[in-house]
Amino acid sequence: MSMIRKILFASATSLAALAAAAPVQAEDHSPIVYNRAGNEVGVIQAIKPNGDAVMLPTQATLDLGYYDVTMPAASLKPRERGGWMTTMNNEQIAFLPPVSRRFFMPSGD
């Protein structure tokens, strides 16, 4: 009986470690991002292959929302009530770098 408990404990521990080490997947949860206080601070638009999350900050909470920003996906944790929670505060989110855009440049011919 004790051998079965050891095997079950080892498998449960390894599954928990794999779940913690898995990269953030926006498809598994709601794309809404909340801060520690529970306020909505943004919506995840995409997850880049390099581990960055493209997020649109909310206009109501941060007075942003005009452009997407890049934030490290490592700062996002799954939230029990759905969505994601970030460890960043509002001031840090306000200074995240914007996603570079490609603008149309006329050829000049």
C-alpha positions in Angstrom: 0.0 0.0 0.0 2.8 2.4 0.8 4.4 1.8 -2.6 1.2 2.8 -4.4 1.0 6.0 -2.3 4.6 6.8 -3.3 3.9 6.3 -7.0 0.7 8.4 -6.8 2.5 11.2 -4.9 5.4 11.2 -7.3 3.1 11.3 -10.4 1.0 14.1 -8.8 4.1 16.1 -8.0 5.5 15.7 -11.5 2.2 16.8 -13.0 2.1 19.8 -10.8 5.7 20.7 -11.8 4.8 20.3 -15.5 1.7 22.5 -15.1 3.8 25.2 -13.4 6.5 25.1 -16.0 4.1 25.1 -19.0 4.1 28.3 -21.1 1.1 30.7 -20.8 -1.6 29.7 -23.3 -4.2 32.4 -23.9 -6.5 29.8 -25.5 -7.0 28.0 -22.2 -8.4 30.9 -20.2 -10.3 34.1 -20.8 -7.9 36.7 -22.3 -8.8 39.3 -19.7 -5.9 40.4 -17.4 -6.5 41.6 -13.9 -4.2 43.3 -11.4 -3.7 42.2 -7.8 -6.6 44.4 -6.6 -8.9 42.5 -9.0 -9.3 45.4 -11.5 -9.3 44.6 -15.2 -6.1 46.1 -16.7 -6.0 44.6 -20.2 -6.9 42.0 -22.8 -4.4 39.6 -24.2 -4.3 39.8 -28.0 -1.7 37.2 -28.8 1.2 35.2 -27.3 4.5 35.5 -29.3 6.8 32.5 -29.7 9.6 34.3 -27.7 7.4 34.3 -24.6 6.0 37.8 -24.8 2.3 38.6 -24.5 0.7 41.3 -26.7 -1.9 43.1 -24.5 -4.3 45.9 -25.1 -4.5 47.9 -21.9 -7.9 49.0 -20.8 -8.9 52.6 -21.2 -11.1 52.7 -18.1 -8.5 51.6 -15.6 -5.3 52.9 -17.0 -6.5 55.6 -19.4 -4.7 53.6 -22.2 -6.2 51.4 -24.8 -5.0 53.2 -27.9 -2.2 50.7 -28.8 -1.0 47.2 -28.0 1.9 46.7 -25.6 4.3 43.9 -25.1 4.6 42.4 -21.7 6.5 39.3 -20.5 4.2 36.3 -20.3 6.1 35.2 -17.2 4.3 38.0 -15.3 0.9 36.4 -16.0 -0.5 33.8 -13.7 -3.9 31.9 -14.1 -6.6 33.4 -12.0 -9.0 31.1 -10.1 -12.1 33.0 -11.2 -11.0 32.9 -14.9 -8.7 35.1 -16.9 -5.1 36.0 -15.8 -3.5 38.0 -13.0 -0.4 40.1 -13.5 2.2 40.8 -10.9 2.8 44.2 -12.5 1.2 47.3 -11.0 -0.6 50.0 -13.0 2.5 52.3 -13.2 4.6 49.5 -14.7 1.9 48.6 -17.2 1.7 52.2 -18.3 5.4 52.2 -19.3 5.4 48.9 -21.2 6.8 49.2 -24.8 4.3 49.5 -27.6 4.1 46.8 -30.3 6.0 48.2 -33.3 3.7 48.9 -36.2 4.5 48.9 -39.9 3.4 52.1 -41.5 2.8 52.6 -45.2 5.6 54.5 -46.8 5.0 55.9 -50.2 7.7 55.0 -52.8 8.2 58.6 -53.9 8.0 57.8 -57.6 
